[in-house]
Amino acid sequence: MVTPGVVVPAGDEASGLATMLADLLRDNMKDFPGRGRAAGLARGSVVMRASDRDASVTLSFRGGEVVVTDGVTSGAPVVQGAWLDLAKLCSGQISPVRAVVQRQLKITPAAHGLTALAGASYALSVPPSFYGDEEAVAKRKQQVQITMGVTLGAVAALAWSRHRRHLRRSLSGG
């Protein structure tokens, strides 16, 4: 699988948040191939919102590329928190699970963005091994496994629910 490219259509006019996230994605996908694979598999959009700066960026995962734009894409899941908490998440200083549990970040899910949310959370995070902390590496691996399991479970439940609705409509003749 080829690592997706990162595109920032606004170029030099992009916000600092958009530039920071695009650079982080590029670096992570280059330095940690697993993150590139995750970004390549993800489909859909995720909004990263720095609530204390009133800044929002949409990351659109399209297989061969990740498009980073300023603003909000309607219907996409939103990861929201203070700018510094988003930076901690992206730098690997805090896990997505811990950030949500400690209410540093709020995630507003959306039915069509679950794979993008999972892919973004993994592709944006810097592994603790980067900092040389082996205990944190083991803990982080467990957290990633739990996060991926919960996400895949939610996707399966949503797919089953839609399948059942479709089946009921088919059987009722509607």
N, C-alpha and C positions, 0 to 999 in steps of 0.2 A: 504494500500500500504506500502510495506517495504521500508525503506530508503536505497538508493543505497550505496554500499560500494565505497570507494575511493582507487584506486590502482595506485601505482607509480612503474612501472616495473623496473626502474633503481635504486630503493632503495636509499642507501646512496650516490650513484654516480649522482643522479639527481641534477639539478641546483637549486640555491636558489629560483629562480622564481617558478619553478615547486613545490618545497617543500612548499613555502609560499601559493601557490594557493591550493594545496592538503590539507594543514592544515586548511585553511580558509573554504574550502568546507566541510570538516569533522565537524568542529566546528559549522558552520551555519546549517548544516542538523541535527545535534544533538540538538542544542539550539533553532532552529526555524523550526518546522516540515513542515511548508508550503514550505520552501526552499528545503527540502528533496523531497516533492511531486513533485515540479517543476522539479528538477533534474531527478526524476524517469520517468517523462513524456517526457522529452526532448530526441531527437534522433539526432545523427550526431555529428560533431566535430566543435569546435571553436578554433581559434588560438589567443592567447594573445601574443602580441609582444611589448616588451619594446625597442622602437627604439633607445633610447640613450645608451642602453647597448648591442645592437645587440643580444638580447636574445628572443627566441620564445618558447612558450609552447603550446601544443595542448591538449585541454580537449575533450575527446571523451565520449559522453553520450550514454550509451548502455542499458538503462532501469534499470537493477539490479546493474550496477556499472558505475562509472566515472573513466576512465583511463587517467592519467596525464602523458604525455611524453614530453621530450624536442624536439624541432624542429617544423617544419611546415607540416601540412597535406594538400596536394594539393587539391584545390577545396573547402576548408572550409572557412567560413567567418572569417575575421581578425579584431580584435579590437587592434588598434595600438596607442601608445602614449609613452610619457616619463614614466620611471619606477615609479616615484613619482605620476604621474597622475593615473596610473593603481592602485597603492596602495590606493589613495584617493577614487577611484571608489569602490574598494573591501572593504574598511573600512566604506563605507556609508557616507563619507564626501562630495561626489558629486554624483549626479544622472547620469545615462547613458545619458539621454536626455540633461541635462545641459552640460555635458562634451563634447558632440558632438557639440551642439550649440555654445559653447565657444571655440571650436576647440582645446580642450585639448586632445581629443581622436578622432581618425578617424576609422570609421567602413567601411570595404569593404565587402558588403554582397555577399552571394553565394546562388544559388537556392536551394541547398540541405541542407543548414544548418540553416534555419530560426528558426525552433523550438529549435535547440541547442543554437542559439544565444539568444533567449528569455529566455530559461531555465538557461543558464549560467549567464546572466545578473541578474536574480533574485536570483539564488542560491549563487552567489558570494557576493551579497550585504548584508551589515549589516544594519538592520533596525535602523532608528533614535531613536526608543524607547529604544534601547540598551544604548543610551547616555542620556536618560531621557528628550528629547526635544519633547514635545507633539505637538507644532506647526509644527515642521519639520516632525513629524509622519503624520499629515494630508496632508501636502504638498507632501510628498514622496508617500503616498498612491495614490494621484491623478496622480503623475508622472508615477507610475507603471501601473495604469489603462490606461493611454494614451499610454505608451510604448507597453503594451500588445495589446491594440486595434489596433495600427498601425501595429504591427507584425502580428496579426491575419488577418488584412485586406490585408497585402502583401501576406500572404500565400494563402488566398482565391483568390486574383487576379491571382497569379501564377497558382494555380490549375485550375481556369476557363480558363486561356489562354492555358494551356496544353490540357484541355478538348476540347476546340474549335479547336485547331490544329489537334487533333486526329479525331474529328468528320469530319473536312474538308477532311482529308486524306481518311477516310472511305467512304465518299460520292463520292469522285473523283475516287475511285477504286485503290488508291495507297497505 
